[in-house]
Amino acid sequence: MPNPLQSLKQLLAGPPQQVGQVVAVDGNIITLELPGGGHIKARGAGTIGQHVFEQGGLILGEAPTLPIDIIEV
């Protein structure tokens, strides 16, 4: 019988994927502005103003430029 905790960890694997707008580029370190107004740094390629996907400190690729609604619970 599999361990229930290990099964749960596999379902919740990895950090969340986020979308952000590139606000600064320094070599391969990108500063992203998140929809809530926070800033994070990630490694990868991007240009200022571009929307990108980030997960675990890495740029995954370009994200579509769509309107974002923030809903607080």
ABEGO torsion letter per residue (X at the ends): XBBAAAAAAAAABEBBBBBBBBABBBEABBBBBBAAGBBBBBBEBBBBGBBBBBBGGBBAEBBBBBBBBBBBX
